[in-house]
Amino acid sequence: MSLKVFRTIFKFALIMNLVISLYMAVYLATDHLFKIQGKSLHRSNMIPQFNKLRNLTYKVNGSDLEERLRVNLISKRKVWLREQLQSVLKCNDRSFKRKILQRGDFWVFKNYILASHGPLHCFESVTYTTHGSYRFLRNLFTLVQRWDAPVSIAVYAPGRDFTASIGCIRYLRDCHPESHFIRYFVTFHLYFPSQHIPSSIPENIDQVIENPIECGDYILCDDSPPEVEYKLKKNLLYPVNVGRNIARDAALTHFILASDVELFPNPGLVNQFLEMIVAQGITAQKENHEVYAMPVFEIESFVASPNNKSQLQLLFEKGHAIVFHQKHCKECQSVSMVSEWIEEDQTPQLKIFLTAKRKDKLFHWEPIFIGTNDDPYYEERLSWEGLGEKMVQAHILCLQNYSFHILNNAFLVHKPGIRRHLDLKYDPGVNNNNYVAYNILPEIFKVYGRQAGCQMFHNANTSRAVSLNQRRLSQDVIKLMTSVAVFYVRWIKYLTIF
């Protein structure tokens, strides 16, 4: 082979290599852009899995009701209170049957493991709706004892986590001195993405739940090492708002408190709230756009969770309690407003401390409140790892001119232990704020319009964040392209030497 032919073949190979490299550079840059915008939740064709899931059959078992707790629950609601609530709310009862549903890219096993309280009237209680993976379920013991009312929880269970979740739920229901609270009050819904369907799903979950277990053989949910969790091993994002909305949809009652499983309410809140609704003749219907908010606190790990506002005030005086996220995001729980709240003494009856709008100085407030399923849903395209996943819903509440009635004696406390350092959940490759600014806010403005005082971010900071990320992306692409170009220029110069 002559030198001329060799040089020709070599140049052709070099050019093809250059084309492939440029293609990969563009692909990586595009992928980087998608990650910045938060588009990392899996999407795939779900149809091939349809028959596998639809062939499953279930039997609703309502024969194992905990009669003692049932009598307790009813006795706490006086006949006159129930009648008044029924008259005031004019709500419709909801189904308490198992269903297999699709929600976007997710399969949902709604009402998969049923609470033994059975069907409820929509007016007779308030449902605590929450979410988590199996490693967070141990918090239910404290939550349920303090809430003393129905709980609806969506458990994220992709792949092998499905089996682990069922095992953990069985432990909670059968192997603890307070398991009767879990069995009676808590309904579990399991969900997972279509790309991570469990390899084994029980055909009849009732048989699994009813079979006796050897409690000593089970590792208590959060005592298992994190590295065994399928979600972590596969580096999956946690679709937190999908879980929040699943739990909300399944609630049987008109009123719901959508919150997190590590936030514990003060005992007696449900009864006090329903009595306040009747006493004030509040309807809380859709057109009123009213919800009932409460402050959230953190306490030291060595103190017990306060049972009432007076105990909480004592913890504040001793420096053992602070406003939730005070060390990381004071605006998120409106520290100045809560400071006024904590100074007012506890009253015999629950009442409204003040009414606020989420606008102007409170635009960054992330309220947790008792509302209804008529309220806007959480934005399901945002992940837990990207931070600020509740801000879109809060912004829509502002645009719809919601009134937040802050309750004077009601509060939530985080699982004991003040967080002095920000959680390491944040993934810089999944930035919710960027995705909101680029994609979601334009949609919201078209659907809901704009309203003075309502904003997602500081205006200057928003434009600065957007332009900064555009600049960073451009710089990354330019650096990559420059490196590739320099590499090939050097090789081309080398070829000319031949």
C-alpha positions as CSV (number, residue, x, y, z in Angstrom):
1,M,0.0,0.0,0.0
2,S,1.4,3.4,-1.0
3,L,1.9,6.2,1.4
4,K,-0.6,8.3,-0.4
5,V,-3.4,5.7,0.0
6,F,-2.5,5.2,3.6
7,R,-2.8,9.0,4.2
8,T,-6.1,9.1,2.5
9,I,-7.5,6.2,4.6
10,F,-6.1,7.7,7.7
11,K,-7.7,11.1,7.0
12,F,-11.1,9.5,6.2
13,A,-11.0,7.6,9.6
14,L,-10.0,10.8,11.4
15,I,-12.9,12.8,9.8
16,M,-15.4,10.0,10.8
17,N,-14.0,10.1,14.3
18,L,-14.5,13.8,14.3
19,V,-18.1,13.6,13.2
20,I,-18.9,10.9,15.9
21,S,-17.2,13.0,18.6
22,L,-19.1,16.1,17.6
23,Y,-22.4,14.1,17.7
24,M,-21.5,12.8,21.2
25,A,-20.7,16.4,22.3
26,V,-24.1,17.7,21.2
27,Y,-25.8,14.7,22.8
28,L,-24.0,15.2,26.1
29,A,-24.8,18.9,26.0
30,T,-28.5,18.2,25.4
31,D,-28.6,15.6,28.1
32,H,-26.9,18.1,30.5
33,L,-29.6,20.7,29.6
34,F,-32.4,18.2,30.4
35,K,-30.8,17.4,33.7
36,I,-30.6,21.1,34.6
37,Q,-34.3,21.5,33.8
38,G,-35.1,18.5,36.0
39,K,-36.3,16.1,33.3
40,S,-34.8,13.0,34.9
41,L,-37.9,11.0,35.9
42,H,-38.1,7.9,33.8
43,R,-40.5,7.7,30.9
44,S,-41.2,4.6,28.9
45,N,-43.9,2.7,27.0
46,M,-46.1,1.2,29.7
47,I,-48.4,-0.9,27.4
48,P,-46.3,-4.2,27.4
49,Q,-46.8,-4.4,31.2
50,F,-50.6,-3.9,31.1
51,N,-51.7,-7.5,31.0
52,K,-49.3,-8.6,33.7
53,L,-50.8,-6.1,36.2
54,R,-54.4,-6.3,35.2
55,N,-54.5,-10.1,35.7
56,L,-54.0,-9.7,39.4
57,T,-57.1,-10.2,41.5
58,Y,-57.9,-9.1,45.0
59,K,-60.5,-9.6,47.7
60,V,-61.7,-6.8,50.0
61,N,-61.7,-8.1,53.5
62,G,-63.8,-6.1,55.9
63,S,-64.4,-8.8,58.5
64,D,-61.4,-8.1,60.7
65,L,-62.5,-4.7,62.0
66,E,-61.1,-3.7,65.3
67,E,-64.4,-3.2,67.1
68,R,-63.0,-1.7,70.2
69,L,-61.3,1.1,68.3
70,R,-64.4,1.5,66.1
71,V,-66.5,2.2,69.2
72,N,-63.8,4.5,70.5
73,L,-63.7,6.5,67.3
74,I,-67.5,6.9,67.2
75,S,-67.8,7.8,70.8
76,K,-65.4,10.7,70.4
77,R,-67.8,12.3,67.9
78,K,-71.0,13.4,69.6
79,V,-74.2,12.7,67.7
80,W,-74.9,16.4,67.4
81,L,-71.4,17.1,66.0
82,R,-71.8,14.5,63.3
83,E,-75.2,15.8,62.3
84,Q,-74.0,19.3,62.2
85,L,-70.9,18.4,60.1
86,Q,-73.1,16.4,57.7
87,S,-75.3,19.4,57.3
88,V,-72.5,22.0,56.9
89,L,-70.2,20.1,54.6
90,K,-72.7,18.4,52.3
91,C,-69.9,16.2,51.0
92,N,-70.1,12.8,49.3
93,D,-68.7,9.5,50.7
94,R,-65.9,7.9,48.7
95,S,-65.0,4.4,47.7
96,F,-62.8,2.2,49.9
97,K,-62.0,-0.5,47.4
98,R,-58.8,-1.7,45.9
99,K,-57.9,-0.5,42.4
100,I,-54.9,-0.8,40.1
101,L,-54.4,2.5,38.3
102,Q,-51.9,4.2,36.0
103,R,-50.8,7.7,36.9
104,G,-48.5,9.0,34.2
105,D,-45.5,6.8,34.2
106,F,-46.4,5.1,37.5
107,W,-48.5,2.1,38.4
108,V,-50.6,2.7,41.5
109,F,-52.0,0.0,43.8
110,K,-54.6,2.2,45.5
111,N,-55.9,0.9,48.9
112,Y,-53.6,-2.0,48.6
113,I,-53.5,-2.7,52.4
114,L,-56.7,-1.5,53.9
115,A,-57.2,0.0,57.4
116,S,-59.6,-2.0,59.4
117,H,-61.8,1.0,60.2
118,G,-63.6,0.2,57.0
119,P,-65.7,2.7,55.0
120,L,-66.1,6.2,56.6
121,H,-68.5,9.0,56.1
122,C,-66.8,12.0,54.5
123,F,-67.8,14.3,57.4
124,E,-66.8,12.3,60.4
125,S,-63.0,12.8,60.6
126,V,-59.9,14.4,59.0
127,T,-57.4,12.2,57.0
128,Y,-53.7,12.7,57.4
129,T,-52.2,12.1,53.9
130,T,-48.5,11.4,53.6
131,H,-45.8,9.5,51.7
132,G,-42.5,7.8,52.0
133,S,-40.4,4.7,51.2
134,Y,-40.4,1.7,53.5
135,R,-37.4,3.1,55.4
136,F,-39.6,5.9,56.8
137,L,-42.6,3.9,57.8
138,R,-41.5,3.5,61.4
139,N,-42.6,7.1,62.0
140,L,-46.2,5.9,61.7
141,F,-46.2,4.7,65.3
142,T,-45.8,8.2,66.7
143,L,-47.8,9.8,64.0
144,V,-50.9,7.6,64.3
145,Q,-51.0,7.8,68.1
146,R,-50.9,11.6,68.1
147,W,-53.3,11.9,65.1
148,D,-55.8,9.3,66.3
149,A,-57.7,9.4,63.0
150,P,-57.4,7.9,59.5
151,V,-54.0,8.0,57.7
152,S,-53.5,7.5,54.0
153,I,-49.9,6.9,53.0
154,A,-48.4,6.3,49.5
155,V,-45.3,4.1,49.7
156,Y,-42.8,4.3,46.8
157,A,-41.8,0.7,46.1
158,P,-39.9,0.2,42.8
159,G,-38.3,-3.2,42.0
160,R,-37.4,-5.2,45.1
161,D,-38.5,-2.4,47.4
162,F,-42.1,-3.7,46.8
163,T,-41.4,-6.9,48.7
164,A,-39.4,-5.0,51.4
165,S,-42.3,-2.6,51.8
166,I,-44.9,-5.4,52.3
167,G,-42.6,-7.0,54.9
168,C,-42.2,-3.7,56.7
169,I,-45.9,-3.1,56.7
170,R,-46.6,-6.6,58.1
171,Y,-44.1,-5.8,60.9
172,L,-45.9,-2.6,61.7
173,R,-49.3,-4.2,61.7
174,D,-48.4,-7.3,63.8
175,C,-45.1,-7.0,65.7
176,H,-45.4,-4.0,68.0
177,P,-47.3,-3.2,71.2
178,E,-49.0,-0.4,69.3
179,S,-49.7,-2.3,66.1
180,H,-53.5,-2.2,66.6
181,F,-53.3,1.6,65.9
182,I,-51.6,0.9,62.5
183,R,-54.1,-1.9,61.6
184,Y,-57.1,0.3,62.4
185,F,-56.1,3.7,61.1
186,V,-53.5,3.3,58.3
187,T,-54.3,2.5,54.6
188,F,-51.3,1.8,52.5
189,H,-51.0,2.5,48.7
190,L,-48.0,1.3,46.8
191,Y,-46.6,2.8,43.6
192,F,-43.7,2.3,41.3
193,P,-42.5,3.5,37.8
194,S,-43.2,1.4,34.7
195,Q,-39.5,0.8,34.1
196,H,-39.1,-0.8,37.6
197,I,-42.0,-3.1,38.0
198,P,-41.5,-5.7,40.8
199,S,-40.6,-9.2,39.7
200,S,-43.1,-10.7,42.1
201,I,-46.5,-9.2,43.1
202,P,-48.8,-11.2,45.4
203,E,-52.0,-12.3,43.6
204,N,-54.0,-12.0,46.8
205,I,-52.5,-9.5,49.3
206,D,-55.1,-10.5,51.9
207,Q,-53.7,-14.0,52.2
208,V,-50.2,-12.5,52.7
209,I,-51.4,-10.0,55.3
210,E,-53.5,-12.5,57.2
211,N,-50.7,-15.2,57.4
212,P,-49.0,-15.1,60.8
213,I,-45.4,-13.9,60.7
214,E,-42.3,-14.6,62.8
215,C,-41.7,-11.1,64.1
216,G,-38.1,-11.9,65.2
217,D,-37.2,-12.6,61.5
218,Y,-38.0,-9.1,60.4
219,I,-35.6,-6.2,60.4
220,L,-37.5,-3.1,61.6
221,C,-38.0,-0.9,58.5
222,D,-35.3,1.8,58.9
223,D,-32.9,-0.6,60.7
224,S,-32.0,-2.2,57.4
225,P,-28.8,-0.7,55.7
226,P,-29.5,2.0,53.1
227,E,-27.4,0.2,50.5
228,V,-30.0,-2.6,50.2
229,E,-32.7,-0.2,49.1
230,Y,-33.5,-0.7,45.4
231,K,-34.2,3.0,44.8
232,L,-30.8,4.0,46.0
233,K,-28.9,1.2,44.2
234,K,-30.6,2.2,40.9
235,N,-30.0,5.9,41.6
236,L,-33.7,6.6,41.1
237,L,-35.2,10.0,41.9
238,Y,-38.0,10.1,44.5
239,P,-41.3,11.3,42.9
240,V,-42.5,12.8,46.1
241,N,-45.4,14.8,44.7
242,V,-46.8,11.7,42.9
243,G,-47.0,10.1,46.3
244,R,-48.5,13.1,47.9
245,N,-51.3,13.3,45.3
246,I,-51.9,9.5,45.5
247,A,-52.4,9.7,49.2
248,R,-54.7,12.7,48.8
249,D,-56.9,11.1,46.2
250,A,-57.5,8.0,48.3
251,A,-58.6,9.9,51.4
252,L,-62.2,9.1,52.5
253,T,-62.9,12.3,54.3
254,H,-63.7,15.8,53.1
255,F,-61.0,17.4,55.1
256,I,-57.3,16.3,54.7
257,L,-54.0,17.3,56.2
258,A,-51.4,16.7,53.5
259,S,-48.0,16.5,55.3
260,D,-44.9,14.5,55.7
261,V,-44.5,11.2,57.7
262,E,-41.8,12.8,60.0
263,L,-44.1,15.7,61.0
264,F,-46.2,14.9,64.1
265,P,-49.4,16.9,65.0
266,N,-50.4,17.9,68.4
267,P,-52.8,15.3,69.9
268,G,-56.6,16.1,69.8
269,L,-56.3,18.3,66.8
270,V,-58.9,16.4,64.7
271,N,-61.7,16.7,67.3
272,Q,-60.9,20.4,68.0
273,F,-60.8,21.3,64.4
274,L,-64.2,19.7,63.6
275,E,-65.8,21.4,66.6
276,M,-64.4,24.7,65.4
277,I,-65.9,24.1,61.9
278,V,-69.3,23.5,63.4
279,A,-69.1,26.4,65.9
280,Q,-68.1,28.9,63.2
281,G,-70.4,27.5,60.6
282,I,-67.5,27.2,58.1
283,T,-68.3,25.4,54.9
284,A,-64.8,25.3,53.3
285,Q,-66.4,24.6,50.0
286,K,-64.5,24.9,46.7
287,E,-65.6,28.5,45.9
288,N,-64.4,29.8,49.3
289,H,-60.7,29.1,48.7
290,E,-59.9,28.8,52.3
291,V,-57.5,26.5,54.1
292,Y,-56.3,26.1,57.7
293,A,-52.6,26.4,58.2
294,M,-50.4,25.6,61.2
295,P,-46.8,26.4,62.1
296,V,-44.1,23.7,62.1
297,F,-41.3,23.3,64.6
298,E,-38.1,21.3,65.2
299,I,-37.1,20.1,68.7
300,E,-34.0,18.7,70.3
301,S,-33.4,15.0,70.2
302,F,-33.4,14.7,74.0
303,V,-36.9,16.1,74.6
304,A,-40.3,14.6,74.1
305,S,-42.6,16.0,71.4
306,P,-44.9,18.6,73.1
307,N,-48.6,17.6,73.4
308,N,-50.0,21.2,73.5
309,K,-49.0,24.8,72.9
310,S,-48.1,25.4,76.5
311,Q,-45.5,22.6,76.5
312,L,-44.2,24.0,73.2
313,Q,-43.8,27.4,74.7
314,L,-41.7,26.0,77.5
315,L,-39.4,24.3,75.0
316,F,-39.0,27.6,73.2
317,E,-38.1,29.4,76.5
318,K,-35.4,26.8,77.2
319,G,-34.0,27.0,73.7
320,H,-35.0,23.3,72.9
321,A,-37.4,24.2,70.0
322,I,-37.0,26.4,66.9
323,V,-39.2,27.1,63.8
324,F,-38.9,24.5,61.1
325,H,-36.0,25.2,58.7
326,Q,-35.0,28.3,60.7
327,K,-31.3,27.5,60.2
328,H,-31.7,27.0,56.4
329,C,-34.7,28.9,55.1
330,K,-36.4,31.3,57.5
331,E,-38.8,32.5,54.9
332,C,-40.1,29.0,54.2
333,Q,-42.0,28.9,57.5
334,S,-42.4,32.7,58.0
335,V,-40.4,33.0,61.2
336,S,-41.6,36.5,62.1
337,M,-45.3,35.4,61.9
338,V,-44.6,32.3,64.0
339,S,-42.9,34.4,66.6
340,E,-46.1,36.3,67.2
341,W,-48.0,33.0,67.2
342,I,-45.8,31.5,69.9
343,E,-46.3,34.5,72.2
344,E,-50.1,34.0,72.4
345,D,-51.2,31.7,75.2
346,Q,-53.1,28.5,74.6
347,T,-56.9,28.8,74.6
348,P,-59.5,26.2,75.6
349,Q,-60.9,26.0,72.1
350,L,-59.2,26.0,68.7
351,K,-59.7,29.2,66.8
352,I,-58.2,31.2,64.0
353,F,-55.1,33.2,65.1
354,L,-54.9,35.3,62.0
355,T,-55.6,35.1,58.3
356,A,-52.8,35.6,55.7
357,K,-52.3,35.6,52.0
358,R,-49.2,33.9,50.5
359,K,-48.0,37.1,48.8
360,D,-45.6,40.0,49.2
361,K,-43.4,39.3,52.2
362,L,-44.9,35.8,52.6
363,F,-44.3,34.8,48.9
364,H,-41.6,32.2,50.0
365,W,-43.9,30.6,52.6
366,E,-44.4,26.8,52.3
367,P,-47.6,26.4,54.3
368,I,-48.9,23.0,55.6
369,F,-52.6,23.1,56.1
370,I,-55.9,21.3,56.5
371,G,-57.7,21.6,53.2
372,T,-59.7,19.4,50.8
373,N,-59.2,17.6,47.5
374,D,-60.6,20.6,45.8
375,D,-57.3,22.4,46.4
376,P,-54.6,22.4,43.7
377,Y,-52.5,19.3,43.4
378,Y,-48.7,19.1,43.9
379,E,-46.7,19.4,40.7
380,E,-45.7,15.8,39.9
381,R,-42.9,16.7,37.5
382,L,-40.7,17.8,40.4
383,S,-38.6,15.4,42.4
384,W,-37.6,15.4,46.1
385,E,-33.9,15.7,45.2
386,G,-34.4,19.0,43.4
387,L,-35.7,20.9,46.4
388,G,-38.6,23.3,46.6
389,E,-41.0,20.8,45.3
390,K,-44.0,22.3,47.1
391,M,-43.5,25.8,45.8
392,V,-45.5,25.4,42.6
393,Q,-48.7,24.4,44.5
394,A,-48.2,27.2,46.9
395,H,-47.8,29.7,44.0
396,I,-51.0,28.5,42.4
397,L,-52.8,28.9,45.8
398,C,-51.7,32.6,45.7
399,L,-52.9,33.1,42.2
400,Q,-56.3,31.7,43.2
401,N,-56.3,34.2,46.1
402,Y,-56.5,31.5,48.8
403,S,-56.9,32.6,52.4
404,F,-54.7,30.8,55.0
405,H,-56.4,30.7,58.4
406,I,-53.6,30.1,60.8
407,L,-54.9,28.1,63.8
408,N,-53.9,29.3,67.2
409,N,-53.4,26.0,69.1
410,A,-52.5,23.6,66.2
411,F,-48.9,22.8,65.2
412,L,-46.6,20.2,63.8
413,V,-43.3,19.1,65.2
414,H,-40.6,17.3,63.2
415,K,-39.2,14.0,64.4
416,P,-36.9,15.0,67.3
417,G,-33.5,16.2,66.4
418,I,-32.8,19.8,65.1
419,R,-31.2,19.7,61.7
420,R,-28.2,22.0,61.9
421,H,-26.9,21.1,58.5
422,L,-28.9,21.0,55.3
423,D,-30.0,17.5,54.1
424,L,-27.7,16.0,51.5
425,K,-30.7,15.1,49.3
426,Y,-30.0,17.9,46.8
427,D,-28.8,16.7,43.4
428,P,-27.3,19.6,41.4
429,G,-28.1,17.7,38.2
430,V,-31.8,17.9,39.1
431,N,-32.7,21.6,39.8
432,N,-36.4,22.1,40.4
433,N,-36.1,25.9,40.3
434,N,-34.6,25.8,36.8
435,Y,-37.2,23.5,35.5
436,V,-40.0,25.6,37.1
437,A,-38.5,28.8,35.6
438,Y,-38.1,27.4,32.1
439,N,-41.2,25.1,31.8
440,I,-43.8,25.3,34.5
441,L,-44.1,29.1,35.2
442,P,-44.9,29.9,31.6
443,E,-47.7,27.2,31.7
444,I,-49.0,28.6,35.0
445,F,-49.2,32.2,33.6
446,K,-51.2,31.0,30.7
447,V,-53.6,28.9,32.8
448,Y,-54.0,31.1,35.9
449,G,-52.8,34.5,34.7
450,R,-50.8,36.8,37.0
451,Q,-51.7,38.5,40.3
452,A,-49.9,41.3,42.0
453,G,-47.8,40.1,45.0
454,C,-47.7,36.5,43.8
455,Q,-44.3,35.3,42.8
456,M,-42.2,32.1,42.9
457,F,-38.8,33.7,43.4
458,H,-37.3,37.1,43.9
459,N,-37.7,38.7,40.4
460,A,-34.1,39.7,40.1
461,N,-32.9,36.3,41.4
462,T,-35.2,34.5,39.0
463,S,-33.8,36.1,35.9
464,R,-30.3,35.9,37.3
465,A,-30.7,32.2,38.0
466,V,-32.0,31.6,34.5
467,S,-29.3,33.6,32.7
468,L,-26.6,32.1,35.0
469,N,-27.6,28.5,34.1
470,Q,-27.8,29.4,30.4
471,R,-24.3,30.9,30.7
472,R,-23.0,27.8,32.5
473,L,-24.5,25.5,29.9
474,S,-23.1,27.6,27.0
475,Q,-19.7,27.6,28.7
476,D,-19.8,23.8,29.1
477,V,-20.7,23.3,25.5
478,I,-18.0,25.8,24.3
479,K,-15.4,24.1,26.4
480,L,-16.3,20.7,25.1
481,M,-16.3,21.8,21.5
482,T,-13.1,23.7,21.9
483,S,-11.3,20.7,23.4
484,V,-12.5,18.5,20.5
485,A,-11.5,21.1,17.9
486,V,-8.0,21.6,19.4
487,F,-7.5,17.9,19.5
488,Y,-8.3,17.4,15.8
489,V,-6.4,20.5,14.7
490,R,-3.3,19.1,16.2
491,W,-3.8,15.8,14.4
492,I,-4.5,17.5,11.1
493,K,-1.2,19.5,11.5
494,Y,0.5,16.2,12.2
495,L,-0.9,14.7,9.0
496,T,0.5,17.6,6.9
497,I,3.9,16.6,8.0
498,F,3.6,13.3,5.9
